[in-house]
Amino acid sequence: MNPVLAFTIIMLVWAFSEFVAKKTKSLISSLLVASIIFLAGFKTNLFPQDMLESSSLLTLGTVIVGFVIVHLGTTISFKELKKQWKTFLIGVISVGGIVAFLFIFGSLFEDRNYVIAAISAISGGTISVVLAQEAAVAAGLMSVAVLPVLIAGFQGIIGFPISSVLLRKEAQRLKTEYRAGRLPGESAEEKKATEKGKLPKIFQGTSGTLFAVGAVVLIATLVSNLTGGMVNTFIIALMLGIVLRSTGVFKANVLSGIDAFGLMMLAVMLIIFGPLASLSMSDLAALIVPLLLSFAIGVAGSIVFAIISGKIMGYSVPMSVSIGLTALYGFPGTMILSQEAAKSVGENEAERKAIEAGIMPKMVIAGFSTVTITSVFVTSILVGLIG
């Protein structure tokens, strides 16, 4: 297929998918819309089988996955993690619940590879899905590679409504606390990350930043090779990103603001749709049961472990479960749901701000805990078992 035509069609599909997600306030995710369009296009031969490859975006995506993982590391602040250590721990434990339940009840799946693929998608976001997919494709397991895509597409539809109801209950509780004088007003903790980092000026532009981040990915690869591959490159890249942000070498959200970031993210996400081109309708039908089992078992595990750990930490049940469910959507859903809960329950500006201050820091850190950190660690380890 003509590369320019392939690239242009993909941009149109993604623009429409983002439009639908925005109109539905992310209840219908852009991933789900794009998955349906690509699947329908490939199965009706409206899209040539080589369209994704012809666009060159797939090649770009596989190259810069490590760059995006380093970027994720720079979104995390050690300072905020220390303040919200209980929240962070509940998030980690809830992901442990997903892993435990899916392995315990894994016999319900016809193939253990589906279990690992389900864990990667239920517990995390795009990066975890990509890691699982790459391992499945390398093993020639195309239906296993598609399962995380379907899970990722439906995650928001399940996670958003449940979290919305629970956070409104938590907001009601906080409003009662506020009116009784037991909840402080809005704190001034929401800080904009204005630091520029300590990189020389030559490395602060688009090309310089990409060079610096690329160097970090190469270091992560070297360290991983020194361990004989026992420590995954992406785990090291994530940790280096966290350390470099915390020491001020990299600014927060290191890739944000550079000219190439939007295209880089699109290229990484496009990897997800690759297996759809070769998936048969019978393979797709066979994924219905694993899809339903993945959500039923994985979400149940998250909820059970979140409630237990939240009880130990002194959190309410609605807040604890909401923290666990952040694995289904992450940021910015964690921020949006917090704001909506405060607006729907608070009867004046002071109440709304106090409620938001009681919910949002927990939800944002929970998203980092589940999606950004724990899921990437867990998936990086488990994908070695696919095959």
Secondary structure by P-SEA (a helix, b strand, c coil): ccaaaaaaaaaaaaaaaaaaaaaacccccaaaaaaaaaaaaaaacccccccccccaaaaaaaacaaaaaaaaaaaccaaaaaaaaaaaaaaaaaaaaaaaaaaaaccccccaaaaaaaaaaaaccaaaaaaaaaaaaaaccccccaaaaaaaaacccccaaaaaaaaaaaaaaaaaaaaacccccccccccccccccccccccccaaaaaaaaaaaaaaaaaaaaaacccccaaaaaaaaaaaaaaacccccccccccccaaaaaaaaaaccccccccccaaaaaaaaaaaaaaaaaaaaaaaaaaaaaaaaacccaaaaaaaaacccccaaaaaaaaaaaaaaccccaaaaaaaaaacaaaaaaaaaaccccaaaaaaaaaccccc
